[in-house]
Amino acid sequence: MIVLANDGISKAGEQMLQDAGIELLEAKVSQEHLINFINENKVNVLLVRSATKVRKDLIDSCPELKIIGRGGVGMDNIDVEYAIEKGLYVINTPKASSRSVAEMVFAHFFSLARFLHESNRIMPLEGDTHFNALKKSFSSAVELEGKTLGVIGFGGIGQEVVKIGISLGMKVKVLTRQPKTETISLDFFDGQKLEFKITSNNNTEEFLKDLDFLSINTPKTKEYIIDTPQFEKMKDGIFIVNTARGGVINEVSLMQFIESGKIAGAALDVFENEPTPELAILMNPNLSLSPHLGGNTQDAQEKIGKELAEQIIAINKKL
């Protein structure tokens, strides 16, 4: 079996494949040359992240291909149903990056709540001349403890966000399409464990009305989850973080409600016009921004590589 990790794979995953006698090609092939490369090298497994697209034309043109793997959660860059219809295995790593994304959510929450995103911009420019004025301008910061955290989506990432929220002493609410109950387990350094049963609801108005912080953790959607009607139902001064996908929140409406003061601040790790976000978004001082870094940690990449390797090895034994 020959594997092409077109968007890379961790050393741990690479070692597992090699130990199993599976050949790994860790190349970066451009989209227009990918079909030829796969056929010329008799590639059986194509591993991608978000950069490489696996559409019907590639699936039809590469008869040696047996497995398509996505390092991460979202599968919107792969024609999954078509690949399965053609008899291919389609795998991903839904839990491997969950903790990293959840920690990114709170990195942004802390940054917004303490104005770090703005002070990091201004201090190099004015810190030596307007120190006391800056200190005063950032004095209305808030703590997270005791505040109400809303989480949209209750998959692996949503559950990790809830865990961190609970550990910080936040009140937690979850919104899903259908109500569901999950047992959230907090494991501590000394072996102690606490379990919380969290039940989501599907009443959007009830969910939004008293939130202090909101995290969006859903797959890609065809329509906005958060648009003008939803913003209007929120309490004044809310902080919002989107690490899900561009297009789940209306960025134009978001900017309007930030300008009106309804939203105290927001963070975007993903964008509607990715990878070229609107300049008005990039320049807004009330936004904390990152370039789609949610699962981009060494820890997550190691977990992703191992999880992909385990699945490939298991499938290889069946073939």
N, C-alpha and C positions, 0 to 999 in steps of 0.2 A: 504493500500500500504506500502511495506517495501523497504527502500532504503539502499544500502550499499555504503558508500563513502570510497572506498578502498584506495584512495590516499589522503583522508582528505577533509574537507569542512569548510568554515569559520563559526564562531559563528553566524554571521548574517543569513547565509543561513540555518544553523541548526535550529535557532529560527523560521524562516519562515515556515520550514517544520513541526515543532512541532505544531505551531499555527494552521496549516491547518489539523492537526490530522494525519500526516504521520509519520510512525515510521522510525527512522534513526539508522542504525548500523554503527558506525564509527570505523571499525576495519581495520587492515592491514593484509590481507590474502595473503600468498605467491601464486605465479602463479600456482604452481602444485596442490595446495589445493583449488583453487578458485571455481572450478566447484562444488565440493562437498559442500563447504560452502554455495554457492548460493542455491543449491537444498535443503539442510538440513534446511535452515532458510527461505525458500520460498521467496527469494529476487525477487522483481519486477523491481527494478531500480538499475543499476550498474553505479556508478560514478567513473571516473578515470581521471588521468592526463597523464603524459608521461610514467610513470613507468609500469603500468599494461597494458597488451595486451589483446584485445578482438578479438579473431580470430574465424573462422568458427566452430572449435570443441567446443568452449565454447557456442556459439550461439545455436548450434544443441543440446547440452547436457543440456540446462537450459530452459525448456519449460515455466516456470513461469515468465521468464524475459520479460518485456514489453518495457523498456526504457534503452538505453545506453547513458550516458552523459559524455562529455569530458570537463573538466575544462581547457579551453584554446582555441587556434585557430586550430592548426594542428591536423588532424585526422588519421595520418599514422599508429597509433598503434591500429586502429579499422578497421575491415572489413566492411566498411560502406555500400557499395552496397549490400552485402550479407545480412546484418542485415535488411535493408529496404525490400529486397525481401521476407524475412521471416516474414514481418509484424511488425517489431520492430520500435519504434521511436528512431532516433539518433539525439542528440542535442549537441550543443557546445556553447561556449561563445566568439564569434569572436571579440567583441569590448572591453570586460572587462579589458584585460591586455594591450591594445594598448598603453596607455600613459606610463605605466611602461617600456615597451620594448623600446619605443621611447626615454625615458629619459636615459635608459641604453646606447643606441646608442651614445648620446651626452656625457655621462659620459666617454665613451671610446675615443670619439673625443677630448675632452678637455685633457684627460690624455696623448694621443698621441701628440697633438699639443704643450703641455708644458712639455713633457718628464716625467710626473709624474710616469708613470708605471716603468720607469727605475730608476729615482732618489729615489723612495720608496724602491727599492731593494738595491741600493748602499749606500745610506746615513747611514744606521745602521752599515755598514762595514767600510766605508771610510770617513764619515762625519767629524770625529774629526781629521783626518790626512791630507785629501786632499780637504778641503772645497772650497778653491778658484779655484782649478783645476776643481772640479765638477761644480761649478758655471759657469765657462767658457765653459765647454763642453755642457752645456744645454742652451746656449745663443742664439741658432738659432731657438727659438720657434716662432710660428705664431699665429695670431688672427683668429677667424672664421668669424668675420664681414667682409663683402665685398667679401668673397670667394665663389666659385661656388660649391654647394652641389648637387650631383646626387643621386636619390633615385630609386632603382629598385623594382617595386611593388607599387601599389596604393590602397591597401586595407586599413583597419583600422589603422594598424601600420604605413604603408607608409604615410598616411595622417597626422598622428601625428608627424612623423619625419619632414614632410614638414612644419607643423605649427611652430615647434621649430626653424627650419632653418630660416623661414621668420622673426620670432620674434628676431632672432639674427642679422638680416640684411644681410643674405646670399642670393645669387642668387640661384634659385632652378630649377632643371630639373628633369623630371620623365620619366622613361622608362617602358612601358608595352607592352604586345604582340599586342594589338590593341589600337590605340589612344583613349583616353577618357578624358572628362572634368569633374572636380570636383570643387565644391565651398568649399573653406577652410575658416572656420570662426575662428577668434581670439577673444576670450572674455576676457575683462580686468576687474580688480578688482573694478572699479568704474561704471560698467555697460555699458561702451562703447564697441562697437563691430566693427571689420573690416572684410570684406570679400574679398577673392582673388579667381579668377577663374584660375585654373591651368589645362593646357592641356598637357597630356603626349604624347610621340611619340614612335614609334617602330623602329627607325633607330639607331641601336646600335653604329655604328661608329660615327655618329654625336653626339650622347649622351655622349660618353666616352671622346671625344678628349680634352675637356677643363676643366675637373673636378679637383677640389682641394680636395674634400672629397666625398666618395662614401659609401652609406648605402644600404645593401641588405636586403630586407624585403618581401620575397616571400614564398609560401608554399614549401614543399619538392619537389625536381625535380629528374627526372631519370638521367639527364645528367648535367654536369657542366654549369652554367650560365656564370661564369667567369673562363676562362682558358687562356692558352698562347696567342692565337690570340687577346683576349680582353685586356689582360695586355699590349700587344705591342701597342695597340691603345691609351693607356692612356698617359697623360702628365707626365713628371718626377716630383717626389715629392708628389704624391698623397697619401692620407690617406684612408684606407678602413676598414669598420666595417661590420662584418657578425653576425647578431642576428637571422638569418632565420632558417636554418637547415644545419647540416653537409652534405657536398656533393653538395652544390650549388656553391662552389668555390674550385678549385683544390689547395689543400694545398701544394703539392710538387712544383707546378709552383709558387705559392705565395712566398714560401721561396726563390726560385731562383731569383725572381724579387726584393725581399727585399735585398738579398745579393749583387745584381748588383747595388743597389741604385735607381732603377727605382721607387720603392715604398718606401716612407719615413717611413711608419709604418702601421701596421694593427692590428686590434683587432678581436678576436674570442670569442664569447660566446657559440658557438656550434662547433662540431668537426665531422670529417668523422669517426673517431674511438671512438665514445662516448660510454661508459664513460671512455675509456682508451686512451686519446690522445697520439700522438707520442711524444717521449721524446725530439726530435729535436725541436718540436713546443714549448713545455713547457719551454725549456731552451733558446729560442731565445730572446735576449734583445730588439729587435725591435717590439715585439708583446705584446699587452696588452690583458690579458686573464682573463676570468671568467667562472665558471662551470655551464653554461646554467641557468643564473639568470635573463634573460630578464623580465619575468612576475612575478618574485618572490619578490613581495613587499606585505606588509600588505594591502595596498590600493587595489591592483589588486585582491588579494585573497578574500577580502570582496566583491568586485564587482562580481567576478566569482561565489561565493557562492550564492549571491542574484539572479543572472541571471539564474543559474541552478535551484534554488528553484522555481522561478517564472514560468519557463517552465514546471517543473514537476507538479506543482499545476494545471496549465492550462490543461495539458494533462490528469491528474487524473480526472478532471471534465468531460472529454469526454468519459473516459473508463467506 
